[in-house]
Amino acid sequence: MKPTILLVSFVFSPNLGGIETHLDDLCAQLTQKGHVVTVITYQPLISSFSAPIVENHDHLTIIRIPWFKGNLYQKLENNPLGQILYLVPPILLCSFVYLFFTRKSIRVIQTHGFIMAIVGAILSVISGIPFTVHTHVSFRFLRGSFYAKILLRVLRRAKCVLVLTPDAMQELVRLGLDRSIIRTYHYWVDAVFQPRDKKKSRKTLSFTPDAFIVLFVGRFIRDKGVQIVLETAKKLRNITFLFIGSGELSGDVKQMAKQYGNIRYEGIQDRVHLSYYYSASDVCVIPSSLKDKTYMEGIPRVMIESFSCGTPVVSTKAGGLKTYITTHVGFIIAPNVSGLVKKLSWIMKNRSVLPSMSQHCISLSHSEFSMERNLRIIEASVS
């Protein structure tokens, strides 16, 4: 049996999101390879879900700390100090108590997100156990700010810092972090996300063979651009728009689906059914916000799922999207309704470009987002 990994993250399943899904996949793969993993996290803070406080599986233990919800995390989104005060003390205390009894069996503390890196740094100083940092977003820090100075001191103590894009690496180097401890990694997706025959997929989902289908998958929140897609759907009545997911704007999506025949609310779908939706669609849209803030869209799991199914992506330049959305695999738009209307209208009239783009999507998925490649990077960071 390989040494125990203490994984510290403020989000984890059953909360829904790309990070949570990645952590589920990561824990599954690490335990299959003989690692023992203990997760210390919170009961879901940004959803109504709940789960056992202690959950045991083969080589995997999950400890969930009950803590205040009340939408506090979203309210503190632009207040780093507030987030630190809200998220660090309980998980630090719980992790410290856990390490007090299990210190000899833990070989590495794996933290997820910059705020949890603070927890990792403190625990590492106390216990002497090395820690690593996994980032899940793109970011831009105000150089010389109080938060940037604290973050740099924390990250310099890390054994390894994993980032999603070359731009993220450059941002940390610009901040003053040694490039030698930074590694680039990516998420991967379940093997069910694979190209399926478009006609058969549409038949399975009861769509007409000749429809032009646009897919939106994700959280129904403003930053993900769901309202842009809804307004676009109102203007392009000859295009079918599918919405899969949930969130604070679910009511808006459901209401629009009742009013407009070209809008379909499909709710939350399991992975197998979701792969059919990708394959049945002509394009997937990711119109994430381009707001100038510290944290931005990383590498959306939706993009990887779409590529793996051979479906081109229409997106903004938000965060890490601009790194991988090239003319070979998708289209870049302005983050507004007119930009999306113009682009979707053009694609519908030029659908002949999509088959070759589909092949490029599949190739990119295999080369950059394979489980084997990225799991090797993560395993090397904890060895």
N, C-alpha and C positions, 0 to 999 in steps of 0.2 A: 504494500500500500504506500502511495506517495504522501508526502507531508500535507498537513491541513492548510487550506487557504481560508483566511478570514476575509469575507467579502462584505464591505460596508457601503450601503447605498440608501439614500432616503426614499427612493422609489423601487418598487418590486411588485410582481403580480400578487394579488389579482387586479391591481391597478392596470389600466389599459394604456398602451403607448409603445412607441418604437424601442425605447430604452428597456422597458419592462420585458418585451418580447425577446430582445437580444440577451438580457440577463438569464431568462429561462433557457434559451438555447445554449448559452455559455456554460451555465451550471450543468446542463445535461451532458455536454461534451466533455467537460472537465472530469465529471464523476465517471463517465464511461472509460476515460483514460486512466482511472485509478486514483485521481485526486480526491481527497476528502474536503468538502466545502461547507463552511458555516456562514450563513448570511445573517447579518444584523441590519434591520431596516425598520421602517415604520408601518403601522397599519395604514392602508391607503389614505393619503392626505388630500388628494385632488379628485376623489370620486366617492360614491356612496358605498362601495364594496367593503367587505370585511373578510377576515380570514383568521384561522387559529393563531394564537399568540406564539405557540411553538408547533412547528410542523417538521416531522421526520420522514425522510426517504432514505434509500440506499446511498450511503456516503454523503448525504445532503441534509443539513439541518437549517431551518429558517426560523429566526426569532424576530417577531414583529412587535414593535413598541407602540402601545396606544398613546396617541398624542392629539393635541387640539387640531381640529379641521377648520371649519368656518371660512373656507376659501382664503386662508391667510397666506398661503404660498403665492397665489396669484397677486394678492394685494401688495406683497413685498417684492414683486418681480424686479422692480427698478431700485431696490433698496438693499444693496449687498450686506450692509451691517445688520439690518433687520433680519435678513435671511439667516445670517450666521447665528444670531441670538436665538432665532426660532428653531433652527435645525441642528445645531451642533451640541448643546449641552446634554439632552437626553440620550442621544445615540453614542456620545462620547462616554457617558457614565456607564451605559449598558455594556459597551465594548470593553471598557476598563475592567468591569467586574468579571466579564467572560474571560478576558486574558489572565486575570489574577488566578483563576482556577485551571486554565488550559495552556498557559504560556509555553510550556516545554514542547507541546505538540504543534504549535503554530510556527510556520516557516516564513510566511509572507502575509502582509495585510494589503488587500487589493481594494482601493477606494474608487468610487465612481462619481465624478463631478468635482469641481474645484472646492466646493464647500466641504464635501466629505474628505477632501485631501487634507484639510485642516485637522480633522479628526485623526487621520492616518499619521500625520506628522507628530501630533502630541503623543499618540500611542507608541509610535516608534521611539521617541525620545525616552519615554518611561520604560519600555520593555526591551529596547534594543533590537526589535524585530523590524526588518526592512519593509517599506511600503511602496506600492506602485499607484499610479493615478491613471484612470481611464477617463478621457473626455468624450462627450457625446454631442457637442454643439460646435458651431463656429463662433468666434469671439473676436472682440476688438477692445483693448484696454487703453485707458487714458494713462499714458506713460508718466510716471512720477506721482500718480495719485496714491492715496493711502491704501486703497484696496490692491492696487498693482504691486506696491511695495510688500504688503503682507503676503500676497500670492506668490511673489518671487521667492521670498524667504521660505515659504512652505515647499514649493516645488523643488528648490535646490536640495532639499533633504531627501527627495524621492529617489528610489533606485531606478525608476523608469517612468516616463510620462508618455502615454499613448494618445495620439490625436488622429482625427479623421481625414485631414487634408494637408497637402503641402503648405497651403496658406496658413493653416493653424500652426504648423511647425515654425514658419517664418515669424508669426506674431509672437510666439514665445521666445524665439531667439532675439527678436527686437526688444523684448521686455528685459532680456539679460540672462536667459536660461541657456545653459550649455547644450549645444546641439547634440552632443554625444549621448545624452540620456533620453532623447525624444525619438519615438518610433511612430510610424504611420500605420494604422490598421483600419479595417472596415468591418461592418456588420456582414452577416451572410443570411441566407434565407433557407427555409425548409425545402427539401427536395420536391415537394408537391408543386412548387412554383417552377413550372417548366412550360415550354411552348405546347399548346394544344391546338388542334384543328379549329380554325375560326368558325366554320360553318357548323360543325358538330357542337361547339361550345354555345353558339347562339341557339341552336335547336334545344340543347339541354336547358337553357335559361329562358326559353320561349321568346326569343327576339327574332324579328324578321331578318332574312338573309342579307337584304340590301340596305339596312339602316346604317346611318353613320352614328357611331356610339362614342360618347365621351365619358370617361370614368373619373370620379373623384373619390379617393379613399383617405380616411384620416379623421382626426378630431374636428368636430364642427365648431371651430372657434375663429375669431377674426384674424388672428395671425396666420392661419392656414389658408386664408383667402376664400373661404366657402361662400361668402356673400358675393364676391366677384363672379364666381361660377353661377350662382343663382341668377344674378342680373343678366349675365350672358345668355343663359338658357331662355330667359324671357324674350330676348331679341332674336335668337336663332331657333325658331320653332320647328324647323325642318331637321334638327339634330336632336338625338336622344341623349339625355344627360342622366347618368346613374350616380347616386350618392350612397356610399357605404361608410358607416361609422356611427359616432355618437358625440355628444358634447352639448355645450350651453346653447348652441343655435339649432339644436335638433327640431325644436318647434317650428322655426322658420322654414326648415327644409320640408318637414311634413306638410305644412300649410301650402307651400308652393307646389308640392307634388299633387295636392288636391285640386289646385287651380289650373295647372298647366299639364296637358297630356304628354308633353315631351320630357317631363321631369319625373324620375322614379326614385323613391326613397327605399333603399334595400336594407336598411338597418345594419346590424353587425353580422358578419358572415364568418364561418370558420375557414381555415386555411384552404381546404380542398375546394370549397365552393368559390372562395375568393380567386383562386387560380383560374377558374373558368370565366369569371368576370373580366379579369385582365385579358385573357385570350380572346374573348368575345368582342372586346373594345378596339376601336381604331387607334385611340390615343388615351393616355392618362394625363390629367392636368394637376400640377402642383403650383398654384399661384401664391406661394408664401410671401409674407410681408417683407419689404425691404427697409423697414424702419431702422434708423441709425441708433442702435443700442448696443450694449456690451455683448449680449448673447444673441446669436442668430441661428437660423436653420443649419443643422449639420449636414449629414448625408441621410436624407429621409429613407426610412426602410421601404416606403411605398415606391420610391424610385428603383431600388434594387429588385423588389418584387416584380415591378413592371418590366424592367430589362430582362429578368430571368424568364418571363413569359413571352418575350419578344414584342412587347408593346412600347412604341415610342412615347416620349414624355414631352409635354408642353409645360414649361416652368418659367419662373422669374430667375433673376440672378442672385436670389437670397442665399447667403451663407455658402455652403459647399456645393450647392446645385450648379453654380457656374463652372465648377471644375470639371464636371462630367457630362453636362448637357451640351454636346457639340452638334454640329449639323449632321453628323452621321447617325445620331441616336435620338435627336429631338429638336425642339424649337424653343428659343428664348423670347419672352414677351415682356412688355412693360407691365408693372403690377396694377393694372386697371382693367375695367370692362372693355373699353375700346380696343386695347391691345389684344385681349383674348378673343373678342369678336372677329377682329381682322384676321388673326392667325388661324382660327378654326375654320373660317369661311374659305381661306386659301387652301388649307389642307383638304377640306371636303371636295374642292374642285380639282385637286391634284393628288388624289388617293393613290395614284400609281407609284408615288415615291415611297410609300409605306413598307412594301415587302422587303426592299433592300435594307431599309432602316431597321426593320425587325431583326434581320440577320446580324447586323452590327450590334444591336442591343444584346443579343444572346452571347455574342463573342466577348463583349465587354464584361458581361456578368460572369462568364467563366474565368476571365483573366484577372479581374480585380476583386470580385466579391465571392470567391469560392470559400467554403468553410475550411478546407484543408490549409490554404494559404494563410488565412487570417488567424486560425487557431494556433498555427505554429508560432506566429508573432506573439500571441498572448502567452502561450506556454513558455516561450523563451524569457518573457518578462518576469515570470514567477519561479523560474528554475534557480 
